[in-house]
C-alpha cells in the first residue's frame, strides 16, 4: 500500500546529501571571489573618501595646509602652507579639493604665470619624455599626479615648457618633499596606494 511506503528512501537521502554538499561547496568557492564582484551601481569610486580618512586628513594632516572655502561650489581647497610661490616664473603645483556633498576628494594642478596648453618634460637620468597637458577634468589631473609622483625622487625632475621658455619645476629638495607630501596625503585620503612606476 502506498501509505506504508517510507518517504525518506536511501536513494532520496543520497540525492539530498549530494545537493547540500554541492551547494555548500559552490558557496565556499564563490566566497573566495567576493572581492571581484561587478560594480553595477554605475558609481565611480575613484575619488570617494571614507569618513575615517577624511577625519584623519582634516585633524592630523590638515594643519600643514592653508584652507580656502569656495562657498559657490561647496568645496574646500587645501594648499600646502610651505609651498614657495614665485611671482615672476610659472608655478605648477598641486592642491587638494574636498567635496563634502559627494564625499569625494580631487587633486588639481594650479598653473600661475602661464596659460594652457603646456608641455611637461619628465627627465630621468638623461632620458626624457614629453607630455602635453591642457587643464582637463578630475580624471586628467588624477592621471597626471600618478605620472609625476616618481619624479619627486632624486636624479629625476620636471620641466615646464610654455610658448616662450622652459622652466624647471620643484627644483629644490624642499619643493620635492612638499610635492611628495601632498601626493601621499591625497592618495591616503582617497585610500589609493601610490603607483611606483612611471
PyMOL commands that set and color helices and strands:
alter all, ss='L'
color gray80, all
select helices_A, chain A and resi 2-4+10-31+34-36+51-59+61-64+138-152+173-189
alter helices_A, ss='H'
color red, helices_A
select strands_A, chain A and resi 65-70+75-80+91-99+104-112+118-124+127-133+156-161+166-169
alter strands_A, ss='S'
color yellow, strands_A
deselect
rebuild
show_as cartoon
